[in-house]
Amino acid sequence: MIPLELTFPNIDPVAFAFGPITIKWYGLAYLTGLILGSVYIRRLLQTRRLWRSGEPPFDTARVDDLLIYMTIGVIVGGRLGSVLLYEPSSYIHDPLKVLMIWKGGMAFHGALLGTGVAAWLFARHTKAPVLSVMDVCAAAVPVGLFFGRLANFINGELFGRPADVSWGMVFPHVAATYPQLSALEPTPRHPSQLYEAALEGLILWLFLRFLTHHRDALKQPGLVLSMFLIGYGCARSFCELFRQPDPAHALTMSVLTPGIAYSIPMILLGLYFLTVSRRAASP
């Protein structure tokens, strides 16, 4: 085994404290991702050459409204996704725990469904093309994913599998999170949160930006959305090979993990929207 060379920074998850009020890095990551995402959407709408006939699907004045829709979708969908997809049994005897979002517990696949519904409602309210609204939202999502995965790393959560690489890290919360693994601790593990920040965040954003700015993807409604769904599903599934799965979850079976299982429908849905966008672009 290669000796451990990197030490987990063990950063305080609380960024700022004002008396009894605490602001955590996790919350700041969500806030930063949503705000920067809305700024990016505004820039996409303002760049008229990206749109068919030079006309964006809705006015930039509506971006603030979209931000409100997206924020609600992320919070409600992410929380319900965590409860229903990962921890349903822990909330049966105390349903009010669902409302305690300050204690953590958010799931991306739930947030994706929540933002999808929010984008659809926004499109109906503003009479904007649904697929184009979803396209601009999809183009901006990797921004939030990047900061969210960095926050996961700061919290020492969603850590990786045991590793014999020189950049392996000993995460302090492994035994508390999964008591079944306590016999292995301390052991170097993959910093899988950083892998996900790179693939699901930075690289996926660069790929989508290449499509929007160099392949006229926004002129084919549904194309950016499809590429995001397929790209994220593949990136997440790959990263799951390095991320420690919950040994007690029903979908943890051999190479299959909950993250892979929930990403498969994303990829299939992405292929569907890819077909829709190609049909719409055909003469």
N, C-alpha and C positions, 0 to 999 in steps of 0.2 A: 504493500500500500504506500502511495506517495504521501509523505508527511504533510500535515496541515500547514499551509503557508499564509492563509488569510484568516483574520479574526473577525467574527461578526461584530459590527460596530456598536450594537446594543444601544441605539439611539432612543432617547426618551420619546414614547409615542405622543406625549403632550407637547405641542409646539409652544403654546403660550398659556399662561394662567393669570387670571385677574380675580383674585380672591377665590370664591367658590366656583367661578366660571373657568372652564378649561376648553381650550381649542386644540384639537388633535390634528396631527399631520394627515390622518386619513380623511377627515372632513375637509381640510385645506386642499387635498388632492382632488376630491370631487368638485369643490368650488372652482379650483384653477382649471380643471379639465372642461367644465361646463362653460366658463367664461371665455377661455381661449378658443373652445370649439365654436362658440357663437361668433367670435371675432373672425374666425376662419370662414365660417359660412357667409358672413357679410362680405368678405373679400371675394369669395366665389361669385356671389350675386352681382357685385360691382364690376367684375371682369366680363364684360358683355361678349367678348369674342368666344367665350366658352359655351355660349348658349345658341341654340338654333334661332336664326334670324336676329341674333343679338338681343333677345328679350329674355330676362331671367323669369322664373316661374312665379315669383312674388316679390314685392317691394322690400327693400332693405329696412324700411321702417317697421316691418313686421318681425324682424329678427328677435327683438326683445320679447315679443309675445311667444315666439317659438322657444326661446330659452325657458320661459316659465313652463310651457308644456313639457319640454324635455326634462326639466328638473323634477317635476312631479312624476313623470314616467320612470325616470331612473330610480328615484327613492321608493316609490310604491312597488314597481316591478322588481327591483333588486331585492327588496326586503321579502316580498312574497315568494320570490324565487328561492331565496335562502331557506325560508321556512318549509316550502313544499317540496323542493328538490333535494335538500340536504339534511334537514333536521325536523321532519314533521312530528316525530314522536316526542321531542323535547317540549313541544308547545301544546300538546293535547291537554295536559293537566293544568297548564297556566297560559291560556290563550292571550292574556294581556301582555305577555312577553313579546308578542309580535310588534307591539308599538314601541318597544324600547330600542330604537335604532341607534341610540347613543352607545349601546353596549356592543355594537358591531353586528355583523351577520348580513352580508349583501352578496348576491350571486349575479354574475354577469348575464347568464342566459335569461334570468328573470328580468333584469334591467333591459335586455334587448327586446323582449316582448313588450315591456312597459313603454319603451320609447317608440316601438312600432305603432302601438295603439295611439300614443300621444301625437305622433306625426300624422297619422290618419285623421285624428280629430282636428288637428290644426289645419290640414289641407281642406277638410270639409268646411271648417269655419271661415277660412279665407278664400275658398273656391279656387285653390291652387291645385295643379296636377299632383296627384298623390305620389306617383313614382318619382317625380322630380324633387319633391320635398324630402322623400326618403333618401334620394341620391345625395343631397347636400348634407343631410344628417349623417349618412354612412361615411361620407368623406371626412367628417370631423370626429367621428367616434374614436379612432386610434389616438387622438390627442388625449382624451380622457383616460383611455386604457393605459397609456404610458405613465401618467402620473399616478393612476390607481395602483399599478403594479409596483411602482417605487414605494408607495405607502405600505403595501403588503410587506415589502422587504424591511422597511423601517420597523414595522410591528413584529417582525420575525414570524409571520404566519404564512401559510401556504408554501411551506418549505419543501425542499427537494428530497429525492431518495438518497440513500447512502452513496457516497462517491469516493473514488480513488484518484481524483484529479487534484492538481496543485492548488486550485482555487476553491476547494471544498471548504465549507464553513460549519461550525458547530452552532446550531440554533438552540437558544435556551429554553424554548417552550415546547419541545417535542414531546417529552414525557407527560407534561400536563395536558397536551392536546390529544395525544393517542397513548394512553397508559399501556396498551398492548406492545408498544415499541420501547418501553422504558429500559428493557434489558440490553438494548443496543447502544444506549447513550452513555457517555457522549461519543458521537461519531460524526465525521465530516460529511456534509450533505451538499448536493447541488444547490446553488442559489437560484432556484428555478424562477423566482419572482423577477430576477433581472433578465433571464432568458425571455420571459413573457413580455417584459417591458420593451425589449429590443424587437422581438418578432411581431407581437400583436400590436405594439405601439409604433415605434419608429419606422421599422421596415414596411409594415402594412400601410402606414401613412404615405411614405415615399412612393410606394407602388400605386396607390390610388391617385396621388398627385400627378404622377407620370401619365396616368390614364386621362385625368381631367384636363391637363394642360398640354399634352402632346398627342393624344389620341381621340380628342373630341368626345370623350365618354359622356359628358353631360348633355350632349345633343341626342343621345339615345337613352331615353328614360328607362330606368331600371338596370342599366349596365353597371354603374358604380355600386349600387346596392348589391347586385349579384356578386360582383368581385369582392366586395367586403365580406359577405356571408361565406363565400367559398374560401377566401384568404384567411379569415379569422378561424374558421372551422379547421382548416389544415394546420395553421400555426399552433392553435391550442392543442390539437391532437398530438402534434409533434412534441410540444413542451410537456405534455402529460407523461411522456416516456421518462422524464427527469423529475417530475413532481411527485411527492409522496401522496398516494391516494388514501382515502379514509378506509382502513381495513374493515370497518364495521358496515360500510355502505353496501346495499344490496347489489349495486352495479359494479362493484369492484370484483372482477373475475378475470384472473390471468392477466392478459395485456389490456383488457377492457377496464376503463375507469369511468366514473361518473362524468368527468369532463369530456371524454371522448364520446360517450353515449349521447350526451346532450348536444355535441357538436355535429353529429351525423345528420340530424334533421336540418341544421343550419346549412350544411353543404348541399343537401338535396333541394332545399328551398332556394338556395343561390343558383343552382342549375335551372330551376324553374324560371326564375326571374331573368336569367341569361337568355333562355328561349324566348320569353316575352319581349325582351329588348331587341332581339334580333328580328323577330317578326315585325315589330313596329318600325324597324329601320329598313325593312325590305320594301322595294318599290311596289 
